[in-house]
Amino acid sequence: MRVIVVGGGINGLLVSRRLVQEGVSVQLLERGEPGQESSWAGGGIVSPLYPWRYAEPVTALASHAQQAYPALVAALRDETGIDSELERCGLLFVNTPDAEPALAWAAGRQMPVQTLTRAELHAGWSGLAADADTGLFFPTLAHVRNPRLLQALQAMLGRHPLAQVLIDAEVEAVLPAAAGHAAGVRLRSGQLLHADAVVVCAGAWTAQLLAGAGVTLPIRPVRGQMQLYKTAPGSLPGMILRDGHYLIPRRDGHVLCGSTLEDAGFDKHTTEVAGQELAAAVRAIWPALAKQPLLRQWAGLRPFAPNGVPFIGPLPGQQGIWINAGQFRNGLVLAPASAEVLTDQLLGRQGRIDPAPYQPGRASQSPEG
Ligand SMILES: Cc1cc2nc3c(=O)[nH]c(=O)nc-3n(C[C@H](O)[C@H](O)[C@H](O)COP(=O)(O)OP(=O)(O)OC[C@H]3O[C@@H](n4cnc5c(N)ncnc54)[C@H](O)[C@@H]3O)c2cc1C
């Protein structure tokens, strides 16, 4: 079997990895360089933010993926020598208004959680702002250093005999299978490529690309901006989330502050307004960090889909065309499970995860589409 994968973000790379591991030949086509778009820009929290607020199909993918992450990172480290720095440091929710549903959600999933009083909070997390009153701490939640994870996946595919990664290969059109030819793509260069299946993992650009084939999907870009600071390694005991903004401490002392949610089309510029929003968040969460110099600010385009539920499966009416896109704010955490749902369906197997909630056909059936 031969498969073309369009898009070299976390979803395209992980689908490619799973397919070559199953003995499938893969041609991964990336418009620029792999791993430079949303998957690079993201924070790498291996959990949805406020996970109790999400629809069950998102939770189902997240919990499978959270279990898969340690083995994935270990395998990639063995295969490539690149450590994706999966850190199970826990996530602290400060002054969360919906603590009760959060605790009920965690209890229903046997997910460990600790309720911290004001005194406990400030004893364990001494740099918190003075007005931090309550804390919910989920000690098992992790983050991954996503740029390293993307590098490791590229390195693994780069040396796999069944994988071919083409850079600067922009797909202009997807071509469903028809009498006389297999499914395929047309590149901007005019070159035609064919395979047994085409899997579109083009993130925020997925709907735009498929519009040419007459497919309407409710996937659109939502810009997110982040800031980067540096402090002494270990200064923050774990990740912290307050009023929709978060801090993620990397192993080497870098700390990410995210993120904004902006409707700006495909514009990936950073803005001063977002810079002020993020700097205010740093001051509100961990004031001492705000005294450190800002090292960098960047933006990425998340692939929004209604309710954050991605589209994973065959495109109705488009023989041989599949998609795996629309993970919105959770594409990094969901990626191992998304790739599993896609490959199980593509290989005609009954998988561990029910693929029904993610079917692309739902876009035309539900009012949200
Ligand atoms: C600021 C920010 C913070 C985030 N934080 C987190 C987090 O903490 N945890 C989490 O789980 N998620 C997070 N996310 C979301 C996550 O990053 C995305 O959901 C995920 O990266 C989407 O992956 P993708 O592979 O679908 O898309 P992308 O990474 O965008 O990859 C799509 C690829 O397709 C390529 N492409 C597009 N069109 C074509 C074409 N026509 N031909 C060839 N190639 C094409 C693009 O160049 C790109 O490389 C965050 C996102 C942002 C922006």
The ligand as a Gaussian input file, in Angstrom:
#p B3LYP/6-31G(d) Opt

LIG

0 1
 C       -0.108000      29.449000      20.712000
 C       -0.570000      28.019000      20.627000
 C       -0.512000      27.226000      21.767000
 C       -0.909000      25.884000      21.701000
 N       -0.746000      25.074000      22.802000
 C       -1.073000      23.771000      22.722000
 C       -0.851000      22.910000      23.833000
 O       -0.293000      23.317000      24.854000
 N       -1.248000      21.603000      23.727000
 C       -1.841000      21.126000      22.608000
 O       -2.209000      19.948000      22.587000
 N       -2.036000      21.918000      21.523000
 C       -1.669000      23.215000      21.557000
 N       -1.869000      24.033000      20.476000
 C       -2.594000      23.500000      19.319000
 C       -1.707000      22.658000      18.443000
 O       -0.487000      23.322000      18.247000
 C       -2.402000      22.376000      17.099000
 O       -3.694000      21.846000      17.311000
 C       -1.614000      21.345000      16.297000
 O       -0.265000      21.723000      16.211000
 C       -2.180000      21.144000      14.909000
 O       -1.309000      20.262000      14.242000
 P       -1.444000      20.013000      12.673000
 O       -0.399000      19.030000      12.309000
 O       -2.858000      19.668000      12.379000
 O       -1.197000      21.451000      12.023000
 P        0.188000      22.291000      11.691000
 O        1.209000      22.076000      12.745000
 O       -0.246000      23.655000      11.423000
 O        0.696000      21.565000      10.407000
 C        0.030000      21.645000       9.175000
 C        1.095000      21.558000       8.098000
 O        0.485000      21.461000       6.820000
 C        1.263000      22.216000       5.920000
 N        0.420000      22.549000       4.777000
 C       -0.680000      23.338000       4.761000
 N       -1.202000      23.417000       3.526000
 C       -0.407000      22.643000       2.738000
 C       -0.429000      22.335000       1.351000
 N       -1.373000      22.840000       0.546000
 N        0.542000      21.523000       0.852000
 C        1.495000      21.008000       1.673000
 N        1.566000      21.282000       3.000000
 C        0.616000      22.086000       3.521000
 C        1.697000      23.424000       6.727000
 O        2.815000      24.062000       6.131000
 C        2.008000      22.781000       8.080000
 O        3.350000      22.383000       8.185000
 C       -1.420000      25.358000      20.495000
 C       -1.450000      26.153000      19.340000
 C       -1.013000      27.469000      19.402000
 C       -1.009000      28.292000      18.151000

